[in-house]
Amino acid sequence: MKVFVFISSLFVFFVSFKPLAQTNTVKVNNEIELKSAIKNSQAGTKIVLANGIWKDVEIKFYGKGTKENPIILTAEEKGKVTIEGVSNLQLGGSYLEVNGLYFKNGYTPSKNVIQFKIDNDTIANHCKITQCVIEAFTQPDRDVSDHWIEFWGRHNEVSYCYITGKYNFGPTIMIKLEGNENIYNYHQIINNYFGPRPRKGGPHGETIQLGDSGTSMTPSHTLVANNLFDRCNGEIEIISSKSNFNEFRNNVFFESEGSLVLRHGNYAKIDGNIFIGNENSKFMGGIRVINTGHWITNNYFYKIKGEAFRSALAVMNGIPKSPLNRYNQVTDAVIAYNSFIDCKSPWQFSVGSNVSQKEVLPPSEIRSERPERVIVANNLIYNEIPDENPIVNYDKVDGVKFKNNVINHDYNSEVKPNGLKMESILLEKKSTNLFVLNENISNTYEGFDFETITNDLFGTNRTASGNSIGAIVYPVKNNILIDKTKYGTNWFSVENEILEPKTYKISSVSSLIKVIKKAKSGDVVILKKGVYHISSSIIINKTISIVSDETNKASLVFSSPKTAFEIHPKGNLTLKNVLLKGNSNQNAFTTLDKYMSKTYNLNIENTEISNFKSVLEVSKGSFADSITVSNTVIKDCENGFMLNKETNDGGDYNAEFLTITNSKFDNIQGVVLDYYRGGYDESTIGGNLNLNGNIFSNSGKLDGILIKNRGIVNVDISNNTFQNNPVKTIAVLWGEKGQKPVNNTINNSGSIEIVQNLALKLMY
């Protein structure tokens, strides 16, 4: 008996025994020491990078750790070890961890900043990037493609990182699936803070892409959970899922201009996510559905005002016998227990139906297959101000079953299913952007496998006695919808210090040049009345305002050879109450010829511009987020605004928003505006042109057309006067996009034409 007890005790001891963590710390001060430390590392080694700038380093971190004793590469002090210059990091092996590194002031010399692979024989498995920051580590040339983090292998993780400021071509994070060693990968992208990704002005600006069309039928099983996407505006697909069996849980999409898109692949689970828009933007979206077998549950949508591809819920039409890289039919999807609060036309079906464009598109591009076997059940639509069209259909909605959905007002949509019933309901505001029912609506539909939907948005159990339509069960478990402190690192502050702008009063050219060079971003330069003769270009590489008195305008007269103002990356210029004059040989504003790595902005108010070659001349790869002209006179120039350098017809364009209001154009020899976007692409906003309340006269004789806006998606030409312009055509509008002239006066100036379907080069 004693022997049995002794043997049993030994058995329990060995079964419960876990190897103790072993740590061997090696501090390194330079790249040579780092390479040696990596080469000699073993399970439990901690390699510590000394504080300082590690510049132009290409780190290959390899080794074989264990679950209990990983090999760790970390910073001596988080925030005091920066990776800068032309640098990158590759991992290969098992159980490696990178902790606390800060990538800034540089770019990768390869295709990736961080890659979970060194070569095809040295792939990372069970490796982790955590508590790291990648900030504006972007290519000098925006047209150069890279990924900031590229996953290979299996069971790898990116967690608690802050990632922001990618301006160039390519997804921020990419999951690669080529090869059996990279499928069934179970990667995790969790608890990260994805800070603003600026508008790219073309496709390939995703924040996360999971696979590609070529591997879209492979099983990935990647988990994207508990991340914050804060103003991720790169393109229409914030997340682009292009593989099978991925899960998207408990993420927050805050004022991000795009959607979570199930682009290729099947059987995704989208549960417990939050989508926050605002009153001002129609570009912030929700979830777009393509392919088969998806479950979309417990999601909360607030003030999503987007339409079609960017609506809160967009269920698309597919292409018959679609190739892998186009659009498969939506089938067997479940959309249940979601809340749509103050969203505009939140349910949109057969999105992308384009049979009407068959005269300009080949059959392989026609999306005519309607959704089939789709269940929409137990959802809540609530609008404080009634929405006339909560359901928008672009084709018949005969493959969708509506069950036990509730709306709080009557409506006039073409589709009015019995499964969307009007009820008088009240919502209670719990906190910012969070509105919940003050009692449960328990008459829920119990469909096939609905018993697997066990919890609500906040994790409250859905029980037979305590269930409700919508994403949230009453009583509410959590009163805070978004807590930004839960995401990203525990050491890096995402809030930028706001400096009080300085004001400089200037009365001479030398002082003007000197002050603009030394000024900080946000400062204001006030010009005293007088004439300033300037022989060199003024460089704008920060946010700065140059103004003078409205009734005593200063005059800037340029004799510089190329341009008056040379705009650099992140240059944001406001010019107000100024007379700006050239000698007809230079441009008023010009971007750098190349390496416009970041966006710029230009604001012109109550100014007169005359005697320039072009008002604005840009370079390929340059991109303005906003160009605004108001109450301004532009005269005696060869051309106006030349935003026409993206001629490769790849969907790119040179500015997102161009707004010209209450201004006068006179004696412009060529075009007043050339704003170009080529290629059949639906992944971006597509440009915005607003011409309102302007007068155009005696212009356009060199080109025979006044305004070129080919391919720009959002165009408003209203309340303008066109008089004595020697042109046949003022502008050509794109009818299929709803463009039409409104309340314009035309005298001896040709006409505004409308082309219903615009023939564009196919990109795919």
N, C-alpha and C positions, 0 to 999 in steps of 0.2 A: 504493500500500500504506500509506504514511504517512497519507494523507488518510482512508483507511478506518479506521485505528486511532484517529485523532483524533475522527472522527465517532462511533465506537463508544464511546469514552471519555466523550464528551459525553452520549450516550444513557444510559449507566450512571449518570452523575452526576445527571441530571435524574430518572431513575426512582427512585433511592435517596434523593433529597432530601426532607426533611420540614421543614415550616415550624417555626422556632424558637418556643418559647413566649414570648409577649409579656405583660409584667405592668405594669400601671399601678395603684399602690396609692393608695386614697383612704380616709383615716380620717374617720369621722363621729361626732359627739358628741350629736346630737339627731335628732328625727324629720324636721325640715325639711332638715337636711343629708343625711340618708339618702335622702329622696325625690329630692333634686337629684342625688345620686351615682348613683342607679338610672337616672334619666332620661338622664343623660349617659354612661352606661356603654357600653362596646363590648367586643368580643372581647378577652380578656386582662385586663380590669379586675378588681381585687380590692378589694372594699368591706369595710372593717374597722370593726366596731362597737366603740366605746370601752368600756372596762371600766365596769361599773355596772349599775344596774337600769333596764331599758327597760320602762316601765309604760304600760299602756293604749295599745299601738301595734298598728295594723293595717297590716302590711307587704305591699305589692304589689311583688314582685320580678320584673321583666320585662327582656327583652333578647334579643339573638341572639349567643351565643358560638359557638365552634367546638369540635370535638373536641380539637384541640391547644391552644386558647386559650379555655377556658370563662370565663364571668363568675362570680366567686366572692363570696359574702356570708359573712363569717366573724367570729369573735370576736377581739378584741385578745389576750385570754388565755382559753383554754378553762376554764370554770367560774367566771369572773369577769364574764361577760356573761349576765345573766338576763333572760328575757322574762316579765313578770309582769302581774298585773291582768287586765283584759279585753282580750285580745290574740289575734292570729292571724297567719298567714303564707300568702300565695298566690303561686304561681309561674306564669309564662306566658312562653313563648318556647322557645328551644333552648339546650342546653348551659349550663345554670345549675347552680351548686353551692352548697349551704348547708352550712356546716361549723362545728361547735363551739358551737351555741346551746343554751341551757338554759332550758326552759319549766317554771316552777313558780309556786306561790302565785297561781293565777288560773284562768281558763277562757276559752273562745272565745265571742265575741258572735255567731258565725255557726254553721253546721252542722259546721265543721271547724276543727281547730287548724292543720293544714298541709294545703293543697289544691294539687294539681298542675293548677290551672286558675284563672284570674282571672275570665274569663267565657267564653261559648261561642265567642267569636272569638279568645280568647287562652289557648290550651291549652299545657301543657308537654310537650315531647318531648326525650328524651335529657338529662333533668335528674336531679339527685342530691341526696338529703339524707343526710349522713354525719356521724358523730362527734357526734351531737346527743343530748340527754336531754329526755324529757318525763316529768315526775314529778308524779303526783297533780294534773294540770291538769284538774280534773274539775268538772262543773257543780254549782252550789249545790243545785239541785233534781235528785235522782237520776232523776226521771221525764223530764227534758229529754234529748232524743236528740242526740248528735253523734258524729262520727268524729274520732279524733285525727290520722289521716293518711288522705287520700282521693286515690287514684290516678285520673288521667285521662290521655288521650294515649297515647303509645307510648314504649317504651324508657326508662322512668324507674326510679329505684333508691332504695331505702332501705337503708343499710348501716352497720354498726358503730355502731348507736344503742342506748341503754338506754331502755326504755319501760315504765313501771310505774304502778300505782295508779289505774286507771280504775274508778270506782264507778258511773257513771251509764249510762243506756240507750244502746245502740249499740255496734257492733264497734269495736275499737281501730283497726284498719286496714281500709279498704274499697277494693276494686277496682271501679271503675265501667266499664260496658261499653256504655252507650247511645250509639249513633252509630258509623258506620263508622270515624271517626277514633280510636276507643278500643278497637277489636278488633284481633286479631293484635298485641297490645301488647308482648309480651316484657318485661314489667316484671320487676324483680328485688328480692326481699326477702331480704337475705343478711347473715349474720354479726352478727345483732342479738341482744341480750339482752332478752327479754321477761320482766320481773320480775313479781312476784305481781300478779295481777288478782283482787281479792276476790270472794267469792261475791256475786252480784247479787240473788238471790231472785226470779228471773223470767227470761223469755227475752231475747234480744238482748244477750247479754254475751260474744259471740265475741271472740277476740283478733285473728283475721284472717278476713275474708269476701271471697271472690273472686267477684264478681257477685251477682246475685239471681235469683229464679225467672223473672222476666220476660225476662232475657237469658241464661238458662242454656244455651241451645242455640248460643250464639255462641262462636267460638274466642278464647281468651285467651292461652294460652301463657305464663302467669306462672310464674316460678321462685321457689320458697320453699326456701332451702337454707342449711345451716350456722347455724341459729338455735338458741338455747336458750330453751325455754319453761319457766320456773321457777314452779311453783305457780300456773299460770293457771287459776283456778277460777270464772271468770265464769259459765259455763253448760256444758252437755254438749258443745257443739261448740267446741273450742279453735280449730280451723281448720274453716271451712265452705266447701268448694269448690263453687261454683255456676256453673261455666262449663267449657268444653272445653279439653283438651290442657294442663292444668296439671301441674307437676312439683314433688314434695316430696322433697328429698334431704338426707340427713345432718343432720337436725334432731334435737334432744334434747328430749323431753317429760319433765320431772322432777317427779314427784309432783303432777301437774296433774289436776284433777278433771274429766275430759272426754276427748274423743277427736279424732283427725283424721278428719273426716267428709266423704265424697264425696257431698254432699247432693243436688246436681243436676249435670247435665253429665256428660260421658263422656271416656274415654280419658286418664285421669290416670295418672301414674307415681309410685309411692311406693316409694322405694328408699333403703336404708341409714339408716333412722331408728331412734332408740333411745327406748324407752318404759320409764320407771322408776316403779314403784309402791312400796308398802310393806305391811307386815303389818296395818296398822291401818285402812285405808280401802277400802271397797268401791265407791268412786265414781271411782277412777282408771282410765281406759280406754285403748284402743289405736286401732284403725282400724275405722271403720264403712263398709260398702260398700253403695252404691245405684247404679243405672244400669249402663252398659255399657262394656266394653272396657278396664277398668283392669288395670294390672300392679302387683302388690304383692310386692316382692322384697327380700331381704337386710335385713329389719328384725329388731330385737332387742327382745324383751319380757321384762321382769323383774318379778316379783311384782305383776302386774296382777290384781287380785282383783274387778274389776267384773263385772257380769252384764248380760245382755240388751244394751241400747244401749251399755253401758259395758264390755263384755267386750273381751278383747285383740283378738279378731277377730270382728266382728259382721257377718254377711252377711244382709241384710234381705229380707223379702218385699215385693213391690210391689203397687200398686193397678191392676187392669185398666183400661186406657184412662185412665191417670192424667193429670190436668191438670198443668201445669208446676210448680205450687207444692206438689205432694204427692210420692208415692213411685213412681218407675218401677221396673220389674222389673230385677233383677240378671242380666245376661247376659255371656257371653264374657269373664269375668274370669280372670286368672291370679294365683295366690297361691303363690309358690314361694321356696324357700331362706330361710325365716324361722326364727328360734329363739324358742321360748316356754319360759322358765325359771321354774319355781316360780310359774306362773300358775294361777289357779283357773278351771276349765272354759274354756280359752282359745278353743276353736272353737265358735261359736254360729251356727246356721243358721236361716233363716226368722224371724229376729228381727222382732218387731213384728206377727207374725201375730195378727189380732184378730177372726177370724170369730165367736168366742164372744161378742163385744160388739155383734153386729148389732142387738140390741134397743134399744140406746141410741145407735148411730151410723148415719148414712146410708150407702148403698152406695158413695158416692164416697170414703168413709174406710176401707173394708174392704180390708186388705192380704192378699190371697189368692194372688197370683202368686209361685210359688216360684222360686228361682234356677235358671237354665238355662245349660248349657254353661260351667260353672265348673270350673277345674282347680286342685286343691290338691296340690302335689307338692314333694318334696324338703325338707319342713319337719321340724323337730326339736321334740318336746315332752319336757321333762325336769322331773320333780318329785322333790325329795328325799323328801317324804312323798307316797306315791301318791295320785293324784286319781281318785276313783271315776268321775267324769263329765267327762273332758276334752272330749267332744263333747256339746253340748246342741242338740237339735232341737225347734223349735216347730211343725214341720210335716214332711211327708215330705222326705227329702233325696235326691230322685231325679234332680236335674239337676246334681249335683256329682260329678266324677271325682277319686278319691283315688289318687295314685301315689307310691310309694316314700317315704312319710313314716315316721318312726321315733319311737317312744315308749319310755321306759325301764321301764314297768311294765304289768301287766295292768289292765284297767278294765272297767266295767260299763255304759257308755253304751248307750242304745237303738240308736244307730247304731255299728256296729263294722265298718268297711270293710276289705277286704283290703289296701287301700293305706295302712293305718296299722299297721305291724308292731312288735311288742315286741322289743327287743333289749337285751341287757345292756351298758350303756355307762357310762363314767365321765366326769365333768367335772372340770376343773381350774380353781381360782380364780386368776385372774391379777391382779385388783385389785378395788377396791370395786365391787360389783354386776356384775362381769364374770366369767362362767363359760364355758369353752370345752371342746370335745372334746379329749381327749388324743391322738386320732388321727382321721384322716378316715374317714368312711363314704362310700365312693366309688361305691356302687351307686345312681346317680342316674338319674332319668327324663329322657329327652331329648324334650321335647315340641316342638310347632311354635314356631319362633322362639326356643327356649330358648338357642340359641347366641348370642343378643344379650345374655344375662346373663353378662357377661365378667368381672366383679369381685365380690368379697364385700363385707361391711360396711366393712372397713378398706382396700379398694382392692386387695387381693391378687388376682392373676389366677386365674380358674377355668379350669384346663386339663384336658385329657383325663387327664393323669397326676397332677393335683393339684387335685381337686375334692372337694366333700363336701356332704352334706345340711346344712341349717341355714344360718345367716347368716354363719358364720365358717369359713374354711378354715385348717387346721393346716399349718405353724406360724403362730402369730399374729403379725401385723405390728405391732400396737399393743397395749400392755399397759394403757393408760389409757382407760377408757370415756368419762369426762366430764372435760374440762379447762375450767372456767368462765372462765379468763383468755382464752380464744380468742374470746369473744363480747362484743359491745358496744364501748363506747368504750375508748380507751387513757388516759383522764384522770379518769373518774368512778369513785369507789369505791361499790360496791353494798352494802358491809357497813356497817350502822349501828353507831355507837359505843354500847356498852352501859354505862350509868352505874350505879354502885353506888347502890341505893335508900337513901334516908334514912328514919329512923324518928322520928316526932314523938310525944311523950307530952302529952296534952291533958287539962285539967281544967275548962275554961270554954267557954261558947258563943262568946265573942269570939275566943278562941284557935283554936277549931275552924274558924270561918269564915275567919280570916286565914290559917291554915296551908293549908287546902284551896286557897285562891287562889294561894298562892306555891309550893306543892309542885310538884316535877317528876314527870313520868310515871314510875310505878313505886314512888313513895314510899308509906309506910305510916303511918297515923294510929292511935295507940293511945289509947283513951278510958279514963280512970280511972273507977272506979265512981261513979255519981251520976246525977242527973236533969238533962238538958239541955233547957231550954225554948227552942225555936227558932221565930222568927216569920217567917222568910223562907226561900225555897227555896235549897237548896244546889245549885250548878251543878257538874256532872261533865263535864269536857271533856278528860280525860286518864286514864291508867291509875292508879287509886288504890285503896287498901284502907283501910277503916274497921273497926277491930276493938276488942274489949274482952276482958276476962278471962272465960274460960268459966264460972267459978263465981261471978263477981261482975260480972254484965253491966251495962253502962251503958244508960241509958234515954234515947232521943231522942224528945221529945214536940213535935210540930209543930202550930203554929197558922197556918202560911202559907196563903194563900187558895187556891192552885191545886194545888200538889204539894209533897211533901217534897223529893224529888230531881228536878232537871231535867237530863235527859241530853242532851248535845250530841254532834255528830259526833266520832268517835274516843273517846268517853267509855267507859271500861271500869271498872266499879265492882264491888268485892268488899265485901260487908257480912257481918261474922262476929261471932257472940257478942254480939248487940245486941238490945235491946227497942225496937221502932219503933212509935210510937203516933201516930195522928192525931185529928182531931175530927169525923170522918165527913163532912166537906165537901170534902176534898181527896184527891188520889191519893197513893199512896206514891212511885211512880216515873212520870215522864211524859217523853216525848221532846219536842223542839221542835215547834211547830205546823207548821213548814215549814223547808225548807233543811237537812234531815238528810242532808247531802251524803255522809257516810261512815258506815260501820257502827259499831255499839257492842256492848258485851257487859255482861251483868249476872250476877253470881254471889252467891247468898245462902246462907249456911251457919249452921246452929245459931242461928237468929234467930227472934224472935217479932214478927209484924206484925199490928196490930189497929186497928180503928176508922178505916178509910179508905173512900173511895168506891170506887175500884178499886185493886188492888195495882199493876198496870201498865197505863197507857193510852198508846197509841202514835198516831202521826200517819200519814197516807198518805205514802208515799215513804220512811218510816223503815225500817231493816232491822237486826235484831240477828243477828250471826253465831251467838252462843250465849247462851242464858239457862239458868242452872243453879240449881236450888233443892234443898237437901239438909238433912235433919234440922231442919226449920223448922216452926213453928206459924203458921198464918194463920187468923185468926178475926175475926168481927164486922165483916165488910166487905160492901159492896153487891155487888161483883163481884171476880173474881180477875184473871187475866191476859187482857187484851183485845187480841189480835193479829189484828184483824179489819177493817183499814181498806182493804185492796186489793180493793175490791168491783167493779172494772170488768171482772172476769172475763177478764183478759188474761194469766193464768198467774203473776201476781205474788203475793207473800206477805210477811209482816212479820218472819219469823225463820226461820233455817235449822235450828237445833238448840234444842229446848226439852226439858229433862230435869228431872223432878221426882221425887226419891227420898226415901223414909223420912220423909215429912213429913205433917202433919195439917192438914186444912181443916175448919173448924167454923163453922156459922152464916154461910155466904156466901149472901146473899139471892138473887142471880142466878146466873149461870154461874160455875163455878170457872175455866173456860178457854173462850175463843173464839178459835180458831186457824184462819184461813180462807185458802183458795187456790181461786180460781175459774178456769174456762176449761180446755178440752181442750188441754193442752200437755205435751209430753214432753221439753222441752229443758233442764230443771233437775233438781236433786236432788228437789225437790218438797216440802221440809219434812220434819222429823224430830221426832216426839213420843214421848217415853219416860216413861211413868208407872209406877213400880215401887216396891212396898212402902209405899204411902201409905194413910192413913185419911181417908175423906170422910164427914162426918156433918152432918145438919141443914142441908143446903144445896140450892140450886136451885129454891126454890119460886116465884120470880118468872118463870122461863122454862119450867119443866116438863122441862128437860133439864139435866144436870150439866156435860157436856163437849161442846163443839162443835169438831169437827175436820174439817169438810167440805173435801174436795179434798187434804188432806195425804197424801202418798204413803207415807211410812214411819211406821207407828204401832205402838207396843208398849205395851199395857196389861196389866200382869202383877203378880200377887202383891199386889194392893190389897184393901182392905176398904171396902165401901160399906154404911153403916148409917144407917137412919132418914132417908133423903133423900126429901123429898116430890116426887118426879119420876116420870114415866112411863118416861123413857129416860135411861140413864146416858150412852151415847155410841152413835154409828152408825159402824160400821167398814166399810171398803171391801174386800170379799172378793176382787175381781179382783187386788188388790195383795198378797194373802196375809195380810191383817190378820185376827187373831182374838184374843179375850181368852184369857189363860192364868192359871189358878190364882187367880182372884179370888173373894173372899167377898162375897156380896150378901145383905143383910138389909133388907127393907122399903124398897127403893130402886129399884124398876123393874128394867129389864133392859138389857143391852148387845145392840144389834141389829147384824146384818150384812147389808149390801146388796151383792150380788155385782157388779153393773155399775152404776156411778154415772153418772147423766145430767149431763153438763157442757156448757156453752156452747161451740160450735165457734168457734175463733179465726181460721180461715183460709177 
